[in-house]
Amino acid sequence: MANSMTNFGEEIKYQRLLRNKTILQVERDTGINNANLSRWENGKVIPRIDFCVILADYYGITLDELIGREINKG
């Protein structure tokens, strides 16, 4: 089973921008520090899974969608 994943941080940023949210709005709505959000979006740090769950729930998407993971079923 092959899979591909886009840049993790870029996908997190894409999901935020898709919803016209600022980093400060996401911080306010989720309680996740904006400095952490910025580091994740810039690819400096990969977030822990619990933060990924919070963001996926916040955006109403799956964890796979949050990180840009696609599974090619052959």
mmJSON file of the N, C-alpha and C atoms, coordinates in Angstrom:
{"data_MODEL":{"atom_site":{
"group_PDB":["ATOM","ATOM","ATOM","ATOM","ATOM","ATOM","ATOM","ATOM","ATOM","ATOM","ATOM","ATOM","ATOM","ATOM","ATOM","ATOM","ATOM","ATOM","ATOM","ATOM","ATOM","ATOM","ATOM","ATOM","ATOM","ATOM","ATOM","ATOM","ATOM","ATOM","ATOM","ATOM","ATOM","ATOM","ATOM","ATOM","ATOM","ATOM","ATOM","ATOM","ATOM","ATOM","ATOM","ATOM","ATOM","ATOM","ATOM","ATOM","ATOM","ATOM","ATOM","ATOM","ATOM","ATOM","ATOM","ATOM","ATOM","ATOM","ATOM","ATOM","ATOM","ATOM","ATOM","ATOM","ATOM","ATOM","ATOM","ATOM","ATOM","ATOM","ATOM","ATOM","ATOM","ATOM","ATOM","ATOM","ATOM","ATOM","ATOM","ATOM","ATOM","ATOM","ATOM","ATOM","ATOM","ATOM","ATOM","ATOM","ATOM","ATOM","ATOM","ATOM","ATOM","ATOM","ATOM","ATOM","ATOM","ATOM","ATOM","ATOM","ATOM","ATOM","ATOM","ATOM","ATOM","ATOM","ATOM","ATOM","ATOM","ATOM","ATOM","ATOM","ATOM","ATOM","ATOM","ATOM","ATOM","ATOM","ATOM","ATOM","ATOM","ATOM","ATOM","ATOM","ATOM","ATOM","ATOM","ATOM","ATOM","ATOM","ATOM","ATOM","ATOM","ATOM","ATOM","ATOM","ATOM","ATOM","ATOM","ATOM","ATOM","ATOM","ATOM","ATOM","ATOM","ATOM","ATOM","ATOM","ATOM","ATOM","ATOM","ATOM","ATOM","ATOM","ATOM","ATOM","ATOM","ATOM","ATOM","ATOM","ATOM","ATOM","ATOM","ATOM","ATOM","ATOM","ATOM","ATOM","ATOM","ATOM","ATOM","ATOM","ATOM","ATOM","ATOM","ATOM","ATOM","ATOM","ATOM","ATOM","ATOM","ATOM","ATOM","ATOM","ATOM","ATOM","ATOM","ATOM","ATOM","ATOM","ATOM","ATOM","ATOM","ATOM","ATOM","ATOM","ATOM","ATOM","ATOM","ATOM","ATOM","ATOM","ATOM","ATOM","ATOM","ATOM","ATOM","ATOM","ATOM","ATOM","ATOM","ATOM","ATOM","ATOM","ATOM","ATOM","ATOM","ATOM","ATOM","ATOM","ATOM","ATOM"],
"id":[1,2,3,4,5,6,7,8,9,10,11,12,13,14,15,16,17,18,19,20,21,22,23,24,25,26,27,28,29,30,31,32,33,34,35,36,37,38,39,40,41,42,43,44,45,46,47,48,49,50,51,52,53,54,55,56,57,58,59,60,61,62,63,64,65,66,67,68,69,70,71,72,73,74,75,76,77,78,79,80,81,82,83,84,85,86,87,88,89,90,91,92,93,94,95,96,97,98,99,100,101,102,103,104,105,106,107,108,109,110,111,112,113,114,115,116,117,118,119,120,121,122,123,124,125,126,127,128,129,130,131,132,133,134,135,136,137,138,139,140,141,142,143,144,145,146,147,148,149,150,151,152,153,154,155,156,157,158,159,160,161,162,163,164,165,166,167,168,169,170,171,172,173,174,175,176,177,178,179,180,181,182,183,184,185,186,187,188,189,190,191,192,193,194,195,196,197,198,199,200,201,202,203,204,205,206,207,208,209,210,211,212,213,214,215,216,217,218,219,220,221,222],
"type_symbol":["N","C","C","N","C","C","N","C","C","N","C","C","N","C","C","N","C","C","N","C","C","N","C","C","N","C","C","N","C","C","N","C","C","N","C","C","N","C","C","N","C","C","N","C","C","N","C","C","N","C","C","N","C","C","N","C","C","N","C","C","N","C","C","N","C","C","N","C","C","N","C","C","N","C","C","N","C","C","N","C","C","N","C","C","N","C","C","N","C","C","N","C","C","N","C","C","N","C","C","N","C","C","N","C","C","N","C","C","N","C","C","N","C","C","N","C","C","N","C","C","N","C","C","N","C","C","N","C","C","N","C","C","N","C","C","N","C","C","N","C","C","N","C","C","N","C","C","N","C","C","N","C","C","N","C","C","N","C","C","N","C","C","N","C","C","N","C","C","N","C","C","N","C","C","N","C","C","N","C","C","N","C","C","N","C","C","N","C","C","N","C","C","N","C","C","N","C","C","N","C","C","N","C","C","N","C","C","N","C","C","N","C","C","N","C","C","N","C","C","N","C","C"],
"label_atom_id":["N","CA","C","N","CA","C","N","CA","C","N","CA","C","N","CA","C","N","CA","C","N","CA","C","N","CA","C","N","CA","C","N","CA","C","N","CA","C","N","CA","C","N","CA","C","N","CA","C","N","CA","C","N","CA","C","N","CA","C","N","CA","C","N","CA","C","N","CA","C","N","CA","C","N","CA","C","N","CA","C","N","CA","C","N","CA","C","N","CA","C","N","CA","C","N","CA","C","N","CA","C","N","CA","C","N","CA","C","N","CA","C","N","CA","C","N","CA","C","N","CA","C","N","CA","C","N","CA","C","N","CA","C","N","CA","C","N","CA","C","N","CA","C","N","CA","C","N","CA","C","N","CA","C","N","CA","C","N","CA","C","N","CA","C","N","CA","C","N","CA","C","N","CA","C","N","CA","C","N","CA","C","N","CA","C","N","CA","C","N","CA","C","N","CA","C","N","CA","C","N","CA","C","N","CA","C","N","CA","C","N","CA","C","N","CA","C","N","CA","C","N","CA","C","N","CA","C","N","CA","C","N","CA","C","N","CA","C","N","CA","C","N","CA","C","N","CA","C","N","CA","C","N","CA","C","N","CA","C"],
"label_alt_id":[null,null,null,null,null,null,null,null,null,null,null,null,null,null,null,null,null,null,null,null,null,null,null,null,null,null,null,null,null,null,null,null,null,null,null,null,null,null,null,null,null,null,null,null,null,null,null,null,null,null,null,null,null,null,null,null,null,null,null,null,null,null,null,null,null,null,null,null,null,null,null,null,null,null,null,null,null,null,null,null,null,null,null,null,null,null,null,null,null,null,null,null,null,null,null,null,null,null,null,null,null,null,null,null,null,null,null,null,null,null,null,null,null,null,null,null,null,null,null,null,null,null,null,null,null,null,null,null,null,null,null,null,null,null,null,null,null,null,null,null,null,null,null,null,null,null,null,null,null,null,null,null,null,null,null,null,null,null,null,null,null,null,null,null,null,null,null,null,null,null,null,null,null,null,null,null,null,null,null,null,null,null,null,null,null,null,null,null,null,null,null,null,null,null,null,null,null,null,null,null,null,null,null,null,null,null,null,null,null,null,null,null,null,null,null,null,null,null,null,null,null,null],
"label_comp_id":["MET","MET","MET","ALA","ALA","ALA","ASN","ASN","ASN","SER","SER","SER","MET","MET","MET","THR","THR","THR","ASN","ASN","ASN","PHE","PHE","PHE","GLY","GLY","GLY","GLU","GLU","GLU","GLU","GLU","GLU","ILE","ILE","ILE","LYS","LYS","LYS","TYR","TYR","TYR","GLN","GLN","GLN","ARG","ARG","ARG","LEU","LEU","LEU","LEU","LEU","LEU","ARG","ARG","ARG","ASN","ASN","ASN","LYS","LYS","LYS","THR","THR","THR","ILE","ILE","ILE","LEU","LEU","LEU","GLN","GLN","GLN","VAL","VAL","VAL","GLU","GLU","GLU","ARG","ARG","ARG","ASP","ASP","ASP","THR","THR","THR","GLY","GLY","GLY","ILE","ILE","ILE","ASN","ASN","ASN","ASN","ASN","ASN","ALA","ALA","ALA","ASN","ASN","ASN","LEU","LEU","LEU","SER","SER","SER","ARG","ARG","ARG","TRP","TRP","TRP","GLU","GLU","GLU","ASN","ASN","ASN","GLY","GLY","GLY","LYS","LYS","LYS","VAL","VAL","VAL","ILE","ILE","ILE","PRO","PRO","PRO","ARG","ARG","ARG","ILE","ILE","ILE","ASP","ASP","ASP","PHE","PHE","PHE","CYS","CYS","CYS","VAL","VAL","VAL","ILE","ILE","ILE","LEU","LEU","LEU","ALA","ALA","ALA","ASP","ASP","ASP","TYR","TYR","TYR","TYR","TYR","TYR","GLY","GLY","GLY","ILE","ILE","ILE","THR","THR","THR","LEU","LEU","LEU","ASP","ASP","ASP","GLU","GLU","GLU","LEU","LEU","LEU","ILE","ILE","ILE","GLY","GLY","GLY","ARG","ARG","ARG","GLU","GLU","GLU","ILE","ILE","ILE","ASN","ASN","ASN","LYS","LYS","LYS","GLY","GLY","GLY"],
"label_asym_id":["A","A","A","A","A","A","A","A","A","A","A","A","A","A","A","A","A","A","A","A","A","A","A","A","A","A","A","A","A","A","A","A","A","A","A","A","A","A","A","A","A","A","A","A","A","A","A","A","A","A","A","A","A","A","A","A","A","A","A","A","A","A","A","A","A","A","A","A","A","A","A","A","A","A","A","A","A","A","A","A","A","A","A","A","A","A","A","A","A","A","A","A","A","A","A","A","A","A","A","A","A","A","A","A","A","A","A","A","A","A","A","A","A","A","A","A","A","A","A","A","A","A","A","A","A","A","A","A","A","A","A","A","A","A","A","A","A","A","A","A","A","A","A","A","A","A","A","A","A","A","A","A","A","A","A","A","A","A","A","A","A","A","A","A","A","A","A","A","A","A","A","A","A","A","A","A","A","A","A","A","A","A","A","A","A","A","A","A","A","A","A","A","A","A","A","A","A","A","A","A","A","A","A","A","A","A","A","A","A","A","A","A","A","A","A","A","A","A","A","A","A","A"],
"label_entity_id":["1","1","1","1","1","1","1","1","1","1","1","1","1","1","1","1","1","1","1","1","1","1","1","1","1","1","1","1","1","1","1","1","1","1","1","1","1","1","1","1","1","1","1","1","1","1","1","1","1","1","1","1","1","1","1","1","1","1","1","1","1","1","1","1","1","1","1","1","1","1","1","1","1","1","1","1","1","1","1","1","1","1","1","1","1","1","1","1","1","1","1","1","1","1","1","1","1","1","1","1","1","1","1","1","1","1","1","1","1","1","1","1","1","1","1","1","1","1","1","1","1","1","1","1","1","1","1","1","1","1","1","1","1","1","1","1","1","1","1","1","1","1","1","1","1","1","1","1","1","1","1","1","1","1","1","1","1","1","1","1","1","1","1","1","1","1","1","1","1","1","1","1","1","1","1","1","1","1","1","1","1","1","1","1","1","1","1","1","1","1","1","1","1","1","1","1","1","1","1","1","1","1","1","1","1","1","1","1","1","1","1","1","1","1","1","1","1","1","1","1","1","1"],
"label_seq_id":[1,1,1,2,2,2,3,3,3,4,4,4,5,5,5,6,6,6,7,7,7,8,8,8,9,9,9,10,10,10,11,11,11,12,12,12,13,13,13,14,14,14,15,15,15,16,16,16,17,17,17,18,18,18,19,19,19,20,20,20,21,21,21,22,22,22,23,23,23,24,24,24,25,25,25,26,26,26,27,27,27,28,28,28,29,29,29,30,30,30,31,31,31,32,32,32,33,33,33,34,34,34,35,35,35,36,36,36,37,37,37,38,38,38,39,39,39,40,40,40,41,41,41,42,42,42,43,43,43,44,44,44,45,45,45,46,46,46,47,47,47,48,48,48,49,49,49,50,50,50,51,51,51,52,52,52,53,53,53,54,54,54,55,55,55,56,56,56,57,57,57,58,58,58,59,59,59,60,60,60,61,61,61,62,62,62,63,63,63,64,64,64,65,65,65,66,66,66,67,67,67,68,68,68,69,69,69,70,70,70,71,71,71,72,72,72,73,73,73,74,74,74],
"pdbx_PDB_ins_code":[null,null,null,null,null,null,null,null,null,null,null,null,null,null,null,null,null,null,null,null,null,null,null,null,null,null,null,null,null,null,null,null,null,null,null,null,null,null,null,null,null,null,null,null,null,null,null,null,null,null,null,null,null,null,null,null,null,null,null,null,null,null,null,null,null,null,null,null,null,null,null,null,null,null,null,null,null,null,null,null,null,null,null,null,null,null,null,null,null,null,null,null,null,null,null,null,null,null,null,null,null,null,null,null,null,null,null,null,null,null,null,null,null,null,null,null,null,null,null,null,null,null,null,null,null,null,null,null,null,null,null,null,null,null,null,null,null,null,null,null,null,null,null,null,null,null,null,null,null,null,null,null,null,null,null,null,null,null,null,null,null,null,null,null,null,null,null,null,null,null,null,null,null,null,null,null,null,null,null,null,null,null,null,null,null,null,null,null,null,null,null,null,null,null,null,null,null,null,null,null,null,null,null,null,null,null,null,null,null,null,null,null,null,null,null,null,null,null,null,null,null,null],
"Cartn_x":[0.851,0.0,0.898,0.839,1.66,0.908,1.651,1.016,1.952,1.356,2.171,1.67,2.559,2.183,2.848,2.032,2.583,3.342,3.955,4.625,3.612,3.906,3.016,2.58,3.535,3.232,2.411,2.733,1.981,0.521,0.277,-1.098,-1.867,-1.216,-1.873,-2.23,-1.307,-1.567,-2.675,-2.65,-3.676,-5.068,-5.194,-6.496,-6.984,-6.071,-6.437,-6.874,-6.074,-6.381,-7.645,-7.893,-9.102,-10.356,-10.246,-11.376,-11.294,-10.348,-10.17,-9.966,-9.148,-8.843,-7.429,-7.245,-5.904,-5.354,-4.047,-3.451,-4.032,-4.27,-4.83,-6.255,-7.039,-8.387,-8.327,-7.412,-7.279,-6.836,-5.916,-5.474,-6.659,-7.431,-8.577,-9.591,-9.854,-10.885,-10.432,-9.13,-8.65,-7.839,-7.31,-6.434,-4.999,-4.689,-3.318,-2.546,-1.418,-0.584,-0.233,-0.375,-0.116,1.341,2.271,3.681,3.866,3.175,3.237,2.641,1.474,0.84,1.776,2.427,3.349,4.539,5.101,6.239,5.822,4.626,4.142,3.952,3.29,3.024,4.31,5.329,6.603,7.531,7.048,7.812,8.986,8.99,10.102,9.943,8.697,8.389,7.164,7.109,5.924,5.096,3.791,2.969,2.738,2.495,2.109,0.741,0.458,-0.799,-2.017,-1.939,-3.104,-3.457,-2.45,-2.724,-3.296,-2.83,-3.379,-4.862,-5.223,-6.628,-7.468,-6.962,-7.687,-7.893,-6.834,-6.954,-7.878,-7.772,-8.647,-10.109,-10.386,-11.755,-12.218,-11.354,-11.681,-12.043,-11.288,-11.538,-12.582,-13.009,-14.025,-13.504,-12.25,-11.624,-10.952,-10.478,-9.764,-8.308,-7.631,-6.195,-5.443,-5.831,-5.184,-5.306,-6.498,-6.68,-5.839,-5.738,-4.97,-3.513,-2.955,-1.537,-1.29,-2.358,-2.203,-1.856,-2.248,-1.935,-2.99,-2.517,-3.391,-2.978,-3.948,-3.662,-4.112,-3.155,-3.469,-3.753,-5.006,-5.397,-5.198,-4.338,-3.993,-4.606],
"Cartn_y":[-1.169,0.0,1.233,1.991,3.195,4.384,5.328,6.556,7.715,8.894,10.086,11.137,12.03,13.054,14.359,15.401,16.707,17.227,18.377,18.978,19.184,18.599,18.603,20.011,20.908,22.281,23.03,22.817,23.485,23.061,21.8,21.303,21.878,21.972,22.578,24.035,24.745,26.142,26.231,25.342,25.322,25.161,24.25,24.009,25.262,25.974,27.213,28.283,28.478,29.514,29.2,27.925,27.495,27.99,28.127,28.558,30.043,30.757,32.19,32.502,31.679,31.866,32.413,33.287,33.726,32.783,32.828,32.02,32.428,33.709,34.167,33.66,33.554,33.001,31.523,30.79,29.368,29.21,30.066,30.023,30.254,31.273,31.601,30.455,29.867,28.83,27.464,27.173,25.845,25.836,26.995,27.05,26.671,26.416,26.085,27.388,27.502,28.704,29.062,30.345,30.773,30.574,30.636,30.389,28.942,28.014,26.61,26.456,27.05,26.965,27.476,28.59,29.176,28.237,27.679,26.746,25.532,25.023,23.862,24.215,25.341,25.755,26.021,26.476,26.759,25.544,24.407,23.172,23.081,23.922,23.902,22.794,22.447,21.425,20.659,19.388,18.582,18.483,18.78,18.752,17.332,17.245,15.965,15.571,14.281,13.759,14.374,14.668,15.238,16.613,17.386,18.668,18.468,17.448,17.147,16.791,16.029,15.665,16.916,17.824,19.072,19.854,19.983,20.739,20.051,18.739,18.008,18.17,18.04,18.236,19.672,20.617,22.034,22.322,21.746,21.963,21.011,20.021,19.079,18.128,17.71,16.806,15.647,14.677,13.546,13.917,13.114,13.317,13.186,12.234,12.072,13.344,13.934,15.183,16.3,16.355,17.409,17.385,16.193,16.094,15.887,15.865,15.744,14.331,13.354,11.958,11.402,10.814,10.162,8.713,7.823,6.401,5.984,5.463,4.958,3.479,3.124,1.705,1.111,0.127,-0.459,-1.743],
"Cartn_z":[0.0,0.0,0.0,-1.039,-1.162,-0.589,-0.061,0.393,0.121,0.037,-0.142,0.824,1.233,2.173,1.759,1.67,1.366,2.575,2.435,3.578,4.696,5.838,6.993,7.382,7.551,7.953,6.923,5.665,4.601,4.622,4.896,4.919,6.105,7.258,8.418,8.112,7.502,7.128,6.091,5.1,4.059,4.673,5.627,6.247,6.981,7.617,8.313,7.319,6.277,5.29,4.505,4.274,3.572,4.293,5.595,6.407,6.79,6.169,6.425,7.912,8.557,9.978,10.125,11.101,11.447,12.517,12.703,13.759,15.115,15.309,16.587,16.799,15.728,15.852,16.24,15.612,15.936,17.388,17.825,19.215,20.155,19.872,20.716,20.754,19.599,19.504,20.039,19.964,20.355,21.643,22.021,23.185,22.879,21.607,21.208,21.015,21.65,21.593,20.153,19.8,18.418,18.015,18.972,18.646,18.189,18.844,18.413,17.021,16.808,15.492,14.404,14.657,13.688,13.419,14.464,14.283,13.476,13.727,12.974,11.508,11.255,9.875,9.104,9.773,9.123,9.067,9.524,9.434,10.387,11.414,12.37,13.402,13.703,14.7,14.221,14.517,14.22,15.5,15.42,16.63,17.141,18.435,19.036,18.498,18.569,18.028,18.712,20.005,20.681,20.115,19.73,19.091,17.691,16.996,15.669,15.76,16.785,16.982,17.223,18.052,18.323,17.025,16.219,14.968,13.972,13.847,12.919,13.331,14.617,15.1,14.853,15.1,14.907,13.446,12.526,11.103,10.529,11.317,10.849,9.79,9.944,8.973,9.706,8.934,9.521,9.765,10.563,10.764,9.452,8.614,7.314,6.482,6.469,5.724,6.311,7.632,8.283,7.866,7.716,7.384,5.891,5.096,3.656,3.201,3.986,3.654,2.719,1.649,0.688,0.547,0.586,0.418,-0.969,-1.724,-3.073,-2.966,-3.204,-3.143,-4.528,-4.576,-5.86,-6.039],
"occupancy":[1.0,1.0,1.0,1.0,1.0,1.0,1.0,1.0,1.0,1.0,1.0,1.0,1.0,1.0,1.0,1.0,1.0,1.0,1.0,1.0,1.0,1.0,1.0,1.0,1.0,1.0,1.0,1.0,1.0,1.0,1.0,1.0,1.0,1.0,1.0,1.0,1.0,1.0,1.0,1.0,1.0,1.0,1.0,1.0,1.0,1.0,1.0,1.0,1.0,1.0,1.0,1.0,1.0,1.0,1.0,1.0,1.0,1.0,1.0,1.0,1.0,1.0,1.0,1.0,1.0,1.0,1.0,1.0,1.0,1.0,1.0,1.0,1.0,1.0,1.0,1.0,1.0,1.0,1.0,1.0,1.0,1.0,1.0,1.0,1.0,1.0,1.0,1.0,1.0,1.0,1.0,1.0,1.0,1.0,1.0,1.0,1.0,1.0,1.0,1.0,1.0,1.0,1.0,1.0,1.0,1.0,1.0,1.0,1.0,1.0,1.0,1.0,1.0,1.0,1.0,1.0,1.0,1.0,1.0,1.0,1.0,1.0,1.0,1.0,1.0,1.0,1.0,1.0,1.0,1.0,1.0,1.0,1.0,1.0,1.0,1.0,1.0,1.0,1.0,1.0,1.0,1.0,1.0,1.0,1.0,1.0,1.0,1.0,1.0,1.0,1.0,1.0,1.0,1.0,1.0,1.0,1.0,1.0,1.0,1.0,1.0,1.0,1.0,1.0,1.0,1.0,1.0,1.0,1.0,1.0,1.0,1.0,1.0,1.0,1.0,1.0,1.0,1.0,1.0,1.0,1.0,1.0,1.0,1.0,1.0,1.0,1.0,1.0,1.0,1.0,1.0,1.0,1.0,1.0,1.0,1.0,1.0,1.0,1.0,1.0,1.0,1.0,1.0,1.0,1.0,1.0,1.0,1.0,1.0,1.0,1.0,1.0,1.0,1.0,1.0,1.0,1.0,1.0,1.0,1.0,1.0,1.0],
"B_iso_or_equiv":[0.0,0.0,0.0,0.0,0.0,0.0,0.0,0.0,0.0,0.0,0.0,0.0,0.0,0.0,0.0,0.0,0.0,0.0,0.0,0.0,0.0,0.0,0.0,0.0,0.0,0.0,0.0,0.0,0.0,0.0,0.0,0.0,0.0,0.0,0.0,0.0,0.0,0.0,0.0,0.0,0.0,0.0,0.0,0.0,0.0,0.0,0.0,0.0,0.0,0.0,0.0,0.0,0.0,0.0,0.0,0.0,0.0,0.0,0.0,0.0,0.0,0.0,0.0,0.0,0.0,0.0,0.0,0.0,0.0,0.0,0.0,0.0,0.0,0.0,0.0,0.0,0.0,0.0,0.0,0.0,0.0,0.0,0.0,0.0,0.0,0.0,0.0,0.0,0.0,0.0,0.0,0.0,0.0,0.0,0.0,0.0,0.0,0.0,0.0,0.0,0.0,0.0,0.0,0.0,0.0,0.0,0.0,0.0,0.0,0.0,0.0,0.0,0.0,0.0,0.0,0.0,0.0,0.0,0.0,0.0,0.0,0.0,0.0,0.0,0.0,0.0,0.0,0.0,0.0,0.0,0.0,0.0,0.0,0.0,0.0,0.0,0.0,0.0,0.0,0.0,0.0,0.0,0.0,0.0,0.0,0.0,0.0,0.0,0.0,0.0,0.0,0.0,0.0,0.0,0.0,0.0,0.0,0.0,0.0,0.0,0.0,0.0,0.0,0.0,0.0,0.0,0.0,0.0,0.0,0.0,0.0,0.0,0.0,0.0,0.0,0.0,0.0,0.0,0.0,0.0,0.0,0.0,0.0,0.0,0.0,0.0,0.0,0.0,0.0,0.0,0.0,0.0,0.0,0.0,0.0,0.0,0.0,0.0,0.0,0.0,0.0,0.0,0.0,0.0,0.0,0.0,0.0,0.0,0.0,0.0,0.0,0.0,0.0,0.0,0.0,0.0,0.0,0.0,0.0,0.0,0.0,0.0],
"pdbx_formal_charge":[null,null,null,null,null,null,null,null,null,null,null,null,null,null,null,null,null,null,null,null,null,null,null,null,null,null,null,null,null,null,null,null,null,null,null,null,null,null,null,null,null,null,null,null,null,null,null,null,null,null,null,null,null,null,null,null,null,null,null,null,null,null,null,null,null,null,null,null,null,null,null,null,null,null,null,null,null,null,null,null,null,null,null,null,null,null,null,null,null,null,null,null,null,null,null,null,null,null,null,null,null,null,null,null,null,null,null,null,null,null,null,null,null,null,null,null,null,null,null,null,null,null,null,null,null,null,null,null,null,null,null,null,null,null,null,null,null,null,null,null,null,null,null,null,null,null,null,null,null,null,null,null,null,null,null,null,null,null,null,null,null,null,null,null,null,null,null,null,null,null,null,null,null,null,null,null,null,null,null,null,null,null,null,null,null,null,null,null,null,null,null,null,null,null,null,null,null,null,null,null,null,null,null,null,null,null,null,null,null,null,null,null,null,null,null,null,null,null,null,null,null,null],
"auth_seq_id":[1,1,1,2,2,2,3,3,3,4,4,4,5,5,5,6,6,6,7,7,7,8,8,8,9,9,9,10,10,10,11,11,11,12,12,12,13,13,13,14,14,14,15,15,15,16,16,16,17,17,17,18,18,18,19,19,19,20,20,20,21,21,21,22,22,22,23,23,23,24,24,24,25,25,25,26,26,26,27,27,27,28,28,28,29,29,29,30,30,30,31,31,31,32,32,32,33,33,33,34,34,34,35,35,35,36,36,36,37,37,37,38,38,38,39,39,39,40,40,40,41,41,41,42,42,42,43,43,43,44,44,44,45,45,45,46,46,46,47,47,47,48,48,48,49,49,49,50,50,50,51,51,51,52,52,52,53,53,53,54,54,54,55,55,55,56,56,56,57,57,57,58,58,58,59,59,59,60,60,60,61,61,61,62,62,62,63,63,63,64,64,64,65,65,65,66,66,66,67,67,67,68,68,68,69,69,69,70,70,70,71,71,71,72,72,72,73,73,73,74,74,74],
"auth_comp_id":["MET","MET","MET","ALA","ALA","ALA","ASN","ASN","ASN","SER","SER","SER","MET","MET","MET","THR","THR","THR","ASN","ASN","ASN","PHE","PHE","PHE","GLY","GLY","GLY","GLU","GLU","GLU","GLU","GLU","GLU","ILE","ILE","ILE","LYS","LYS","LYS","TYR","TYR","TYR","GLN","GLN","GLN","ARG","ARG","ARG","LEU","LEU","LEU","LEU","LEU","LEU","ARG","ARG","ARG","ASN","ASN","ASN","LYS","LYS","LYS","THR","THR","THR","ILE","ILE","ILE","LEU","LEU","LEU","GLN","GLN","GLN","VAL","VAL","VAL","GLU","GLU","GLU","ARG","ARG","ARG","ASP","ASP","ASP","THR","THR","THR","GLY","GLY","GLY","ILE","ILE","ILE","ASN","ASN","ASN","ASN","ASN","ASN","ALA","ALA","ALA","ASN","ASN","ASN","LEU","LEU","LEU","SER","SER","SER","ARG","ARG","ARG","TRP","TRP","TRP","GLU","GLU","GLU","ASN","ASN","ASN","GLY","GLY","GLY","LYS","LYS","LYS","VAL","VAL","VAL","ILE","ILE","ILE","PRO","PRO","PRO","ARG","ARG","ARG","ILE","ILE","ILE","ASP","ASP","ASP","PHE","PHE","PHE","CYS","CYS","CYS","VAL","VAL","VAL","ILE","ILE","ILE","LEU","LEU","LEU","ALA","ALA","ALA","ASP","ASP","ASP","TYR","TYR","TYR","TYR","TYR","TYR","GLY","GLY","GLY","ILE","ILE","ILE","THR","THR","THR","LEU","LEU","LEU","ASP","ASP","ASP","GLU","GLU","GLU","LEU","LEU","LEU","ILE","ILE","ILE","GLY","GLY","GLY","ARG","ARG","ARG","GLU","GLU","GLU","ILE","ILE","ILE","ASN","ASN","ASN","LYS","LYS","LYS","GLY","GLY","GLY"],
"auth_asym_id":["A","A","A","A","A","A","A","A","A","A","A","A","A","A","A","A","A","A","A","A","A","A","A","A","A","A","A","A","A","A","A","A","A","A","A","A","A","A","A","A","A","A","A","A","A","A","A","A","A","A","A","A","A","A","A","A","A","A","A","A","A","A","A","A","A","A","A","A","A","A","A","A","A","A","A","A","A","A","A","A","A","A","A","A","A","A","A","A","A","A","A","A","A","A","A","A","A","A","A","A","A","A","A","A","A","A","A","A","A","A","A","A","A","A","A","A","A","A","A","A","A","A","A","A","A","A","A","A","A","A","A","A","A","A","A","A","A","A","A","A","A","A","A","A","A","A","A","A","A","A","A","A","A","A","A","A","A","A","A","A","A","A","A","A","A","A","A","A","A","A","A","A","A","A","A","A","A","A","A","A","A","A","A","A","A","A","A","A","A","A","A","A","A","A","A","A","A","A","A","A","A","A","A","A","A","A","A","A","A","A","A","A","A","A","A","A","A","A","A","A","A","A"],
"auth_atom_id":["N","CA","C","N","CA","C","N","CA","C","N","CA","C","N","CA","C","N","CA","C","N","CA","C","N","CA","C","N","CA","C","N","CA","C","N","CA","C","N","CA","C","N","CA","C","N","CA","C","N","CA","C","N","CA","C","N","CA","C","N","CA","C","N","CA","C","N","CA","C","N","CA","C","N","CA","C","N","CA","C","N","CA","C","N","CA","C","N","CA","C","N","CA","C","N","CA","C","N","CA","C","N","CA","C","N","CA","C","N","CA","C","N","CA","C","N","CA","C","N","CA","C","N","CA","C","N","CA","C","N","CA","C","N","CA","C","N","CA","C","N","CA","C","N","CA","C","N","CA","C","N","CA","C","N","CA","C","N","CA","C","N","CA","C","N","CA","C","N","CA","C","N","CA","C","N","CA","C","N","CA","C","N","CA","C","N","CA","C","N","CA","C","N","CA","C","N","CA","C","N","CA","C","N","CA","C","N","CA","C","N","CA","C","N","CA","C","N","CA","C","N","CA","C","N","CA","C","N","CA","C","N","CA","C","N","CA","C","N","CA","C","N","CA","C","N","CA","C","N","CA","C","N","CA","C","N","CA","C"],
"pdbx_PDB_model_num":[1,1,1,1,1,1,1,1,1,1,1,1,1,1,1,1,1,1,1,1,1,1,1,1,1,1,1,1,1,1,1,1,1,1,1,1,1,1,1,1,1,1,1,1,1,1,1,1,1,1,1,1,1,1,1,1,1,1,1,1,1,1,1,1,1,1,1,1,1,1,1,1,1,1,1,1,1,1,1,1,1,1,1,1,1,1,1,1,1,1,1,1,1,1,1,1,1,1,1,1,1,1,1,1,1,1,1,1,1,1,1,1,1,1,1,1,1,1,1,1,1,1,1,1,1,1,1,1,1,1,1,1,1,1,1,1,1,1,1,1,1,1,1,1,1,1,1,1,1,1,1,1,1,1,1,1,1,1,1,1,1,1,1,1,1,1,1,1,1,1,1,1,1,1,1,1,1,1,1,1,1,1,1,1,1,1,1,1,1,1,1,1,1,1,1,1,1,1,1,1,1,1,1,1,1,1,1,1,1,1,1,1,1,1,1,1,1,1,1,1,1,1]
}}}
